[in-house]
Amino acid sequence: MRFVVKAVDSGKSVVLLRVDAHDEMTARDDACRRGFAVLSVRRDAVVRVPSLRRRGFPTVIFSIELLALLDAGLNVVEALQTLCQKAEQTAQRRELQGILEALRRGESLSQALAAYPDAFPPLYIATVRSSERTGDIKQALTRYVSYQEELDKVRKKVVAALIYPAILVVVGALVLGFLLLYVVPRFARVYEDISADLPFFSGLLLSVGRWVDANGLAVIGAGIALSAAAAYALARPRVRAAVISKLLATSLLAQRVRTYQLARLYRTVGMLLRAGVPAVKCLDMVRGILPPHQRAQLGRAMQLIEQGRSISAALSEAGLATPVATSMMAVGEKSGRVAELMERIARFLDDETARFVDSFTRIFEPVLMSVIGVGVGLIVVLMYMPIFELAGSVR
């Protein structure tokens, strides 16, 4: 559900936030964690109809274009006016117009961006707010763009590695479906008169073909219904999360997913520390990028830091640091370069994940092709086996 939260930000300005949460208390807690003093919470009365054409706000592209305009000598208001004029989608233009109106009312850029949490995440707002203290917004935008590019690098590599296996699975499923739904039933008609002399497995396959031939429409309808039900179930976040957790239950994949999640954690915390955000608040802001079981570990680390422990010791004791990460963070704490060392740790873990993806795809793709080929070949051999036996008896 979506709630409208009326709150006061750090600049003593009243803002309206739209927060997705299960209930009012969760929405209030979410706003408080982001540094707002909540005045009231109410259900959003606006009914939103999902649109296939509505896309999320392109924060990275917006930052790149804004940075280019600022480098060209425009001030923030002039740059936002230019971007508002070139915005293609009405929703994006409306959001930019709202930011411009807030700036004209005297609000800071971070306050104006905070009114649109769906477009600008807390991390982005914190980065811009830190630049307002130093007066160098271009450096903040550059830092955020670099952060997103590094974050997307491994994700794009994983997606690219999964495209070819996905195509193989789809094509293999179509071929097997064609054989079972079209070819096998027609072979079953040919062998009707000699069904008693068929080999056991050939007879079993052809019995399935006869049943499919007699109930073809029901089979197709059931297949469509099951596909629609599966798509609907996977569209629900809870079901999708449960399926993913089951798929990642193996120790090998679980370890690699943990490595990827820790890389995201270190990179995000490193960026926030560079922006001047305190360590405890950094960890609280990155809570949303971690799965539920790691959020509890993160809460434990925050408690330890509040008790005076170092970041490296707190994360290590909470189970959110590898031995290499702990050692590098300890070095960074001694030299005052914790943020830089955290980003180096993230790159180290990302390289490890990339190597695993390369090795996995080299092994998985041939295995998948072999499984599909064996399945198709087995069906074909079972269909033609009676003919081979008949040819042998004639000879």
N, C-alpha and C positions, 0 to 999 in steps of 0.2 A: 504494500500500500504506500501511497505517497502522502506526505504531510507537509504543511506549510508552517515553518518555524519563524516566528518573529523574535529577533535577537539583537543584542548590542555587540559590535565587534570591538577589537582592541583600540580603534580610533574613536570610540564613544559614539559611533553612528549606528542608527537603527537600520537593520537590513532584513530582508525576507529570504529565507532559504527554503528550497524544496528538497526534502529528504525522503528516500525510499527506506522503509522500515516495516517491521511486523506490527508494531503498536506505537502509541504515543510516547511511552517511556523510553523505548529504544531510540526513537527519533530525537528526543530531548538529550539522551546520553551522547548520541552521535554529534550533535551540535556542540555540546559542552566539551567533548574531547577535541574538537577543532578550535577551541578558544573563544567561543561565543557565550555571552550571558543570555540565557533564554528568557524571553518575556512570556510567550504563549506558544501553544502548539495546537493545530487543528488539521482535520482531514482536508486534503485538496479536493475541492468540489468540481474541479474541471475534469470532464470525461475525455480521455484521450483515446482516439481510435488508432490502433497500430497502422503504420503506413510502410509499405515496402520501399518507398522512395525516400523516406526520411533517414538520413544518415547522421552519425554523431558529428559533433563539431570537430573540424580538423585542426586540433590544437597545435600539432607540430608544423603543419603548413602555415597556419596563422602566425606562429612565432618566427618562422623563416622569412615570411613576407614582411612582417613588422620590423624585424631586424634589418632587412635590406633597405626599407624606407628610412629607418633611423640613421643608418650609415650614409644615406644620401643627403642627410641634413634636415629632414623633417622632424618636427617635434611629435610627441605621442598623439596629441589630438589630431593633427594633420594626417599622420599616418593611419590612424583609425578611421578617419573620414574617407581616405582613399580606399582602404580595405572594405569599408561599408558600401561604397559605390560599386565595387567590382564583385561583391558577394553574389553568387548565383542562386542560392537557395533563400527563400523568404525567411525561414527560421534563423539562419545565420545572420542575415541582414538585421533582423529584429534584435538579436542578441547584441550585435555591435552597436546598434543605435541606442540600446539601453545603457551600454557601457559609456558611450559618448555623453549621454544625458547625465549620468552620474558624475563624470569628470567635470562637466559644466556646473554642477551643483557644488563643486568643491571637494568631492570625495577623492581619495587617492585611487590609483589604478588597482591596487590589491583589493580595496573595498568594493570597487565596481565589479571586478571579476568574481568576488565571493558571492555576489547575488546570482550567479549562474553556475551552481555546483555541477550540473549535468555536463557543462561544456568545459569547465576548468577545474581539474582535481585539486584537492588540498595541497598536494606537492607543488603544483604550478603556482598557486596563490602564495605559498610560503616563500618560494624562490623570488617572486616579484616583490613581496613585502620586504625581503632582506635587501633587495637592490634599492628600495626607496630610502633605506638608511644610509647607503653609501653613494647613492646618486648615479649608479652605473647599471642601468637596466639592460643595456646591450650585452654586458657580460653575463647577466642572469639568463637572458634569452639564449645566448650561445651555450651556456652550461646545460640548460634544459633540453635543447635540441640534441646536443651530444649524448646526453643521458638516454633519451628516447631511441636514438639511433643504435646505441650499444645494446639497449634492452631488446630491440626488435631484431638484432642480428641473429641471435641464436634461434629465436622463434621462427624467423623466416627460413632458417636452415632446416629446422625440424619439419616445417610444413612442406618445403620443397622435397625433402627426403621421403615424405609420406605420399606424395602425389602419384609416383609410379606404382607402388604397391596397391594404392587405392584403385588405380585404373585396372591393374591385373585382377583384383578381386571382383570388380564390376563386370569385366569382360568374361572372366571365368564363370561367374554366376549366370550370366546371360547364355553362355554356351551350354552349361549344364541344364539350365532351364529349358532351352530349345530342344536338347536331346530327350529330356524326360517328358516334356509336355507335347512334343510334336513327333519326333522320330521314333521313340520307343513304342508309343501306341500303334503306329502304322506297322512296325515290325510284328507287334503282337497279333495283328489281324492275319498276317501272312502265316504265322506259326500256329494258328488256331487248331488246325487239323492234326498236328503232330505234337501237341502239348504234352502228351504222355511220355514222349521220347526225349524231351529236352533235358539238358543238364540242370542240376538243382538250382544253381545261382542264376542261370539264364532264365529258367522258368519263373524264379522269384521276381527277377527284373521285369519280365514280360507280364507277369500278373499285376505288377504295379502299373505297367503301361495300359493294360486293359481297364484297370480301375480309373486311371486318369482319363482314358478315352470316354468312359461312361459318365464321368462326373467332371468334365472339363470346365464347365462354367462355374461350378461350385469351387473347384480348386483355384481358378483365377480370382474369383471373388474373395475367397479366404486369404489368398496371397495379398491382394490389395488392402483388405481390412487389417491384416497383421502389419503390413508396411505403414499404413496410416497410424495405427495404434502405437507402433514403435517410434515413429517420428514425433507424435504428440507427447509421448512419455519422455523422450530425450530433450524435447523443448522445455521441459520443466526443470528448473535449476536443481531441485533436490534429487530427482531421479538421475539426472546427468551426473551430479556429484557422486551419487552412490555407485553408478556404473563405472565411473573413472576410478574410484577408490578400489573397486573389485579388480579392475584390470591392472592396477598398479600394486596389487597385493604381493606380487613376487618380490623377493629381496633385491634382485638385480635392478628392476625398473624403479622400485621404491628408492633405492640409493641414488639413482640418477636424477629422479624427480626432486629429491631432497637437495641435491647439488645445485640444480637449476633454481630452486626456490631460495636457497641461501645466497646465490649470486645476485638475484633480484634484491634481496634484503640488504646486502652489503652495498650494492650500487646506489640504492635509494637513500640509505642512511648516510653514505658518504657525500652524496649531493646535498642533502639537508644540512649536514655539518659544515660543508663549505659555505652554505648560505647563512650560517650563523645561528641555526636553530639549536637549542639545548638538546643534549643527548636523550633525555627521558622523553621529551616531546617528539623527537625524531622517531623513536621506537613506537610511540603511540600513533603517530601519523601513518606509519607503514604497516599497522596491524591488518588493514584490509587486504593486503597483497598476499597474505599467508593463509594456508588452510587452517581449519578450526583447531586441530591438535597443536599446531605450532604457535597459534595465538596465545594459548595458555603458557607455553614456554616463554614467549615474548613478555607476557605479563610478569613472570617470575624474574626475568632479566631486568625489567624496569624496577621492580622492588629492590633487587640487589644494588642497582646503581644508586637509587635513592638512599640506600643504607651506607653508601660510601665506597662501594666496590668499583673497580675500573670496568670499562666497557668490555675489554677482552676477557676478564675474569667472569663478569656477569653472563656474557653470551656463552662462554664455555661451560659454566656450571649449569646453565639452563638448557644445554644441548643444542645450541644454535651456532656452533662454531666447530670447524674441523681443526686438527692440530696445527696445520699450516696457517690457517686463518688466525688462530689464537696467537701464534708466534709473531706473525706480521703485525697484528693489531698492537701487541705489546711493544714492538719496536716503534710503531707510530705514536704510541702514547708517550714514550720516552723522548722522542724527537719533536713532538708537537705536530705530527703529520698524520693524524688518525684518518681524516677524510681521504687523503691521497692513498694511504695504504689500503683502506677499504675498497676503493675503486680498483686498485691493483689486484686485490683478492678476487673481486668479482670477475675481472678479466681472466684470471687464472682458472677459476671454476667454469667460466663460459668456454674456454679452450678445451677443458676436460670434457665438457658436455658435447662439444662439436666433434671431438675425436670419437667419442662413443657412438654418436649418430652415424658417422661415416663407417665405422666398423660394423655396426648393426645392420645398416642397409646393404652392405656388401654380402653379408651372410643371409639376411632375411629374404631378399629378392630372389635369389636362385632357389631357395627352399620353397618359397611360395609358388614359383613357376613350376617346380617339380610336383608339388601337391596338386595343382590344377591340372597339369598334364596327366598325372596318374589317374585322377578322377575321370577325366574325359576318355582316356584310353581304356580304362576298365569298363566303362559303359559300352564303348564301341566293341570291345572284344567279347563281352557277354552277349551282345546282340548278334554277332556273327559266328559265335561258337557253334550253334546248330548247323550252320551252313558248312563249317569246316568238318564237322563230324559226318555230315551227309556226303561230302565230297570224298572223305576217307573211305566210307563204306562202299561207295560206288566203285572206287578204284580196287 
